[in-house]
Amino acid sequence: AHWTTSFFFSVLNYKTEKYVIAENKRIGVLFRLYQLAVLGYIIGWVFVVKKGYQEREEVLQTSVITKLKGVTLINSSEIGLHLWSAEDYVIPPNGEQVFFIVTNYIETPNQRLGFCAESSKVPNGQCLSDDDCVEGETVIAGNGIKTGSCLNSTGTCEIHAWTLEISENFTVYIKNFIRFPKFEFSKSNVLDTSDGSYLKRCSYDRERHPYCPIFRVGDLVSWAGHDFQEMAVKGGSIGIHIQWKCDLDKDYSQCNPQYSFTRLDMNLNNSVTSGYNFRYARYYKDQNGETYRTLYKVYGIRFDIMINGQVQQLSTGGENPVDIIIYFFFQGAFACDMILLYMMNTSSLYRERKFEIINFRFD
């Protein structure tokens, strides 16, 4: 009962802080070293390197619009001269985040597109005589249809195939709009200008025109470290990376898109599987109303546009930098108090000085 009464009255006691100066140099040095370590960590690592005083967001809302321009002329034995525009050799023609440019194709069964030697790297295309090149037979894992002739100069079968003269100077328009909903921040990779002719005459340049969204197709391949004409034969895949890393504590003009380019269909160790192709068919009806089709195997360059980003800004809520420093300083004082109270020979003396009980009444 006495213990219960004492506990009840102790709950009603008022406690206030009392500061005691402990003249102990070892504890004093330990406390200052702790403070310096905390300051070094917070200022050097948290603030300067990691910018821990800023809020971050990586939830990126983005849209991409692409449009390719350029025309090429082909001469087909079936339809004669024909002008191909982007609607013919770009798949899909409406422009998306992934698009494909046809650079080479094989048409089956009737079109006579031209004659060339099959690659010597294709086993089924190698020959010793015309008997090895049966007319109309498709070269297995090859690039065309055999004509019935064996070319002595190359030791391979002559094939029907077609190569589109796609120019490296064709241009692709890549418009990217991004938005970070948490900070209600949005921006585009297109220059905000009232000059209506700017997009008709500019070409992307990292230094001079970083906000021109017009890219030469040849440059896109070259920046990935490859030659356009070489890639056009068997096709390939190019990754276009657009990265937005923005610090909203800086000026709006400092938030700029960063581009990088990578070939995706091959690696340094193995290029056997490199290239990109697929098949599709076009269906027609003859005079009798019967349906027939023409099968195409197309080679070309696929472009994948990938967007990522991060935005950061000074935190306006929660703990600010001053609160963090005060908190860690308090933890240092707490650690030193534990040493003086429980780990020193003079612990009882320090305890008597730090905690003092005063009994008094209000009149």
C-alpha positions in Angstrom: 0.0 0.0 0.0 2.9 2.3 0.8 4.5 1.6 -2.6 1.2 2.3 -4.4 0.8 5.6 -2.5 4.4 6.6 -3.3 4.0 5.8 -7.0 0.7 7.7 -7.2 2.3 10.8 -5.7 5.4 10.5 -7.9 3.2 10.6 -11.0 2.0 14.0 -9.9 5.6 15.4 -9.6 6.7 17.9 -12.1 10.1 17.3 -13.8 12.3 20.0 -15.4 15.7 19.9 -17.0 18.8 20.7 -15.1 22.2 21.2 -16.8 25.3 19.9 -15.1 28.8 20.6 -16.4 31.0 17.5 -16.0 34.7 18.4 -16.0 35.9 15.2 -17.5 38.1 15.6 -20.6 37.7 12.1 -21.9 33.9 12.3 -21.9 34.2 15.8 -23.4 36.4 14.6 -26.2 34.2 11.7 -26.9 31.1 13.9 -27.0 32.8 16.4 -29.5 34.1 13.6 -31.7 30.6 12.2 -31.8 29.2 15.6 -32.8 31.8 16.0 -35.6 31.1 12.5 -36.9 27.3 13.3 -37.0 27.9 16.6 -38.7 30.3 15.1 -41.2 27.8 12.3 -42.1 24.8 14.6 -42.3 26.4 17.4 -44.2 28.8 15.4 -46.4 26.7 12.3 -47.2 23.1 13.0 -46.4 22.9 16.6 -47.7 25.7 17.0 -50.3 25.9 13.5 -51.9 22.4 12.1 -51.3 20.5 15.4 -50.9 18.5 13.9 -48.1 16.7 17.2 -47.5 14.8 16.8 -50.8 11.7 14.8 -51.6 11.9 12.5 -54.6 9.5 11.1 -57.1 10.1 8.4 -59.7 6.5 8.0 -60.8 6.6 9.3 -64.3 3.7 9.8 -66.6 4.9 10.0 -70.2 3.7 9.9 -73.8 5.6 9.5 -77.1 4.7 10.5 -80.6 6.9 9.5 -83.6 6.7 10.5 -87.2 9.2 9.5 -90.0 9.7 11.5 -93.2 11.4 10.4 -96.4 10.6 8.8 -99.8 12.4 6.2 -101.9 11.9 4.9 -105.4 11.7 1.1 -106.2 11.4 -0.6 -109.6 9.3 -3.8 -109.4 8.7 -6.1 -112.4 5.1 -6.5 -111.2 4.1 -2.8 -110.8 7.0 -1.0 -112.3 8.4 2.2 -110.7 6.8 2.9 -107.4 7.4 5.7 -104.9 7.5 4.4 -101.3 6.7 6.9 -98.5 6.9 6.4 -94.8 3.4 4.9 -94.8 4.8 2.0 -96.9 8.0 1.2 -95.1 7.3 2.3 -91.5 5.4 -0.2 -89.2 3.1 1.0 -87.6 2.6 4.0 -89.9 0.7 6.0 -87.3 3.9 6.4 -85.1 4.3 4.8 -81.6 6.9 4.3 -78.9 8.2 1.3 -80.9 8.4 1.5 -84.7 10.0 -0.5 -87.5 11.7 0.7 -90.7 11.7 -1.8 -93.6 15.2 -1.8 -95.2 15.1 -5.2 -97.1 12.4 -7.7 -98.0 11.7 -10.9 -99.9 8.4 -11.1 -101.8 6.9 -14.5 -102.5 5.7 -16.0 -104.9 5.6 -14.1 -108.2 7.6 -10.9 -108.0 10.9 -10.6 -109.8 12.7 -8.1 -107.7 16.3 -8.4 -108.9 19.2 -10.8 -108.9 22.0 -11.1 -106.4 24.3 -13.7 -104.9 23.2 -15.4 -101.7 25.5 -14.9 -98.7 28.3 -17.4 -98.5 27.5 -17.7 -94.7 24.2 -19.4 -95.6 24.8 -23.2 -95.9 21.7 -23.8 -98.0 22.7 -21.1 -100.5 26.1 -22.7 -101.4 26.4 -24.5 -104.7 28.7 -26.3 -107.2 26.3 -26.3 -110.1 22.9 -25.1 -111.2 21.4 -28.3 -110.0 22.0 -27.2 -106.5 19.9 -24.1 -107.0 16.4 -25.3 -107.8 14.4 -22.4 -109.3 11.6 -21.1 -107.0 13.1 -22.8 -103.9 13.4 -20.6 -100.8 16.9 -20.5 -99.3 16.6 -22.0 -95.8 17.7 -19.4 -93.3 18.7 -17.3 -96.3 17.7 -14.0 -97.9 15.7 -14.9 -101.0 14.4 -17.3 -103.6 16.7 -19.3 -105.9 16.6 -18.5 -109.6 18.1 -21.8 -110.8 21.6 -20.3 -111.4 24.8 -21.1 -109.5 27.3 -18.1 -109.5 30.8 -19.4 -109.9 32.3 -16.1 -108.7 30.8 -16.6 -105.2 30.0 -20.3 -105.1 26.4 -19.5 -104.0 23.0 -19.5 -105.6 21.6 -16.4 -107.3 18.5 -15.3 -105.5 15.5 -13.0 -106.0 15.5 -10.3 -103.3 14.9 -6.6 -102.9 16.8 -4.0 -101.0 15.1 -0.7 -100.3 17.3 2.3 -100.8 16.4 3.8 -97.5 18.4 6.9 -97.0 20.3 7.7 -93.8 19.1 11.2 -94.2 15.5 10.3 -93.6 14.3 12.0 -90.4 12.3 10.8 -87.4 10.3 13.2 -85.2 10.2 12.0 -81.6 8.0 14.1 -79.3 8.2 13.2 -75.6 5.9 14.7 -72.9 6.6 13.9 -69.2 4.7 14.7 -66.0 5.5 14.1 -62.3 2.1 14.2 -60.6 3.4 14.5 -57.0 5.0 17.9 -57.8 2.7 18.8 -60.7 5.7 19.3 -62.9 5.6 18.7 -66.6 7.8 19.3 -69.6 8.4 18.3 -73.2 11.5 17.7 -75.3 10.3 20.1 -77.9 11.5 23.7 -77.8 8.8 26.1 -76.6 8.9 28.7 -79.3 6.6 30.9 -81.3 8.8 30.3 -84.5 6.5 28.1 -86.6 9.4 27.2 -88.9 11.8 26.0 -86.2 10.8 22.3 -86.5 11.0 22.4 -90.3 14.7 23.5 -90.3 16.3 22.2 -87.1 18.1 18.9 -86.5 18.9 17.5 -83.1 22.3 18.5 -81.7 23.4 17.9 -78.1 25.0 21.4 -77.7 23.2 23.7 -80.2 19.7 22.2 -80.5 19.0 20.0 -77.5 15.3 20.7 -77.8 14.9 19.9 -81.5 13.1 16.5 -81.7 14.1 15.8 -85.3 16.7 13.0 -85.6 18.5 11.7 -88.7 18.0 7.9 -88.9 21.6 7.4 -89.8 22.7 9.3 -86.7 20.5 7.2 -84.4 22.3 4.1 -85.7 25.7 5.8 -85.7 25.3 7.0 -82.1 24.7 3.4 -81.1 28.1 2.5 -82.6 27.0 0.9 -85.9 26.8 1.6 -89.6 23.3 2.1 -91.1 24.0 0.4 -94.5 25.5 -2.7 -92.8 22.6 -3.0 -90.4 20.0 -2.5 -93.2 20.9 -5.9 -94.8 19.8 -8.2 -91.9 18.1 -5.6 -89.7 18.6 -4.9 -86.1 17.2 -3.2 -83.0 18.2 0.2 -81.6 17.2 1.5 -78.1 16.6 5.2 -77.7 16.8 6.1 -74.0 15.4 9.5 -72.8 16.2 10.2 -69.2 14.8 13.1 -67.2 16.7 13.9 -63.9 15.4 17.2 -62.6 16.2 19.2 -59.5 13.2 21.6 -59.0 15.3 23.7 -56.6 17.1 24.9 -59.7 15.8 26.9 -62.6 13.2 25.3 -64.9 15.7 25.5 -67.8 18.1 23.2 -65.9 15.7 20.2 -66.3 16.8 18.8 -69.7 16.3 15.4 -71.5 19.4 13.3 -71.7 19.6 10.9 -74.7 21.6 7.7 -75.1 21.5 5.0 -77.8 22.2 1.3 -77.7 22.0 -1.7 -80.1 19.7 -4.2 -78.5 19.8 -7.3 -80.8 23.4 -8.3 -80.3 26.1 -8.4 -77.6 29.9 -8.3 -77.6 30.3 -12.1 -77.2 27.8 -13.4 -79.8 26.5 -11.7 -82.9 25.1 -14.9 -84.5 21.6 -14.1 -83.5 21.8 -10.4 -84.5 19.3 -9.0 -86.9 15.6 -8.4 -87.0 13.0 -9.7 -89.4 9.4 -11.0 -89.6 6.8 -12.1 -92.1 3.4 -10.7 -93.1 0.9 -11.2 -95.9 -1.2 -9.1 -98.2 -4.4 -10.6 -99.6 -5.9 -10.0 -103.0 -8.8 -11.3 -105.2 -8.4 -12.3 -108.8 -10.9 -11.9 -111.7 -12.8 -15.0 -110.5 -13.1 -13.7 -107.0 -10.7 -16.2 -105.5 -8.4 -15.0 -102.8 -4.7 -15.2 -103.1 -1.9 -13.6 -101.1 1.6 -12.3 -101.4 4.0 -13.2 -98.5 6.7 -10.8 -97.4 9.7 -11.4 -95.3 10.9 -8.0 -94.2 14.2 -7.0 -92.7 14.7 -3.7 -91.1 15.6 -1.6 -88.0 13.3 -1.6 -85.0 13.6 1.5 -82.7 12.5 1.1 -79.1 12.0 4.4 -77.2 12.4 4.0 -73.4 11.6 6.8 -71.0 12.7 7.1 -67.3 13.2 9.9 -64.9 13.4 11.3 -61.4 12.5 14.6 -59.9 13.5 16.1 -56.5 12.7 19.2 -54.5 13.3 20.7 -51.1 11.1 19.0 -48.6 8.4 21.2 -47.2 6.9 18.7 -44.8 8.1 16.3 -42.1 11.5 16.7 -40.5 13.7 19.4 -41.9 17.5 19.4 -41.7 17.6 21.4 -38.4 15.4 18.8 -36.8 17.6 16.0 -37.9 20.8 17.6 -36.6 19.2 18.4 -33.2 17.9 14.8 -32.9 21.3 13.3 -33.5 23.0 15.8 -31.1 20.5 14.8 -28.4 21.4 11.1 -29.0 25.1 12.0 -28.4 24.3 13.7 -25.1 22.2 10.7 -24.1 25.1 8.3 -24.7 27.5 10.4 -22.7 24.9 10.6 -19.8 24.7 6.8 -19.8 28.5 6.6 -19.4 28.6 9.1 -16.6 25.6 7.7 -14.8 26.4 4.0 -14.9 30.0 3.4 -16.1 32.2 5.7 -14.1 33.7 5.5 -10.6 32.1 8.8 -9.8 28.6 7.8 -11.1 26.9 8.4 -7.7 28.4 11.9 -7.5 27.2 12.8 -11.0 23.8 11.3 -10.3 23.4 13.5 -7.2 24.3 16.6 -9.1 22.1 15.8 -12.2 19.0 14.8 -10.3 17.9 17.0 -7.4 14.6 16.7 -5.5 13.1 19.8 -4.1 10.1 19.8 -1.7 8.2 23.0 -1.4 4.6 24.3 -1.1 2.8 27.2 -2.6 1.5 29.7 0.0 
